[in-house]
Amino acid sequence: MYYYVYVLRSEKDKKFYIGCTGDLKLRFEAHQKGSVHSTVDRRPFELVYYEACKDNKDARHRENYLKTTYGHRFIKNRLKSYFTG
């Protein structure tokens, strides 16, 4: 089983939401439907990035990193073409 760290971008406020899950498809659908309390007012979302990890602890560690200033820089550099078109 894989655990996923994912980055969503709100089409409403253009900000990121970073999370972790064992079922990426199901979790993304929950965000889109408004079933996730922390993102209900920021819908709709676009899945812009994800990483797969073999261990839940590794995925959580990566999620925490991506939520830091350095992690946000990593995401912006990794998705440079996405942001510049």
Protein Blocks (a to p, Z undefined) as FASTA:
>chain_A
ZZdddddddfklopacddddfblklmmmmmmnopamklmmmcccddfbdcddfbfklmmm
mmmmmmmmklmmmmmmmmmmmmnZZ
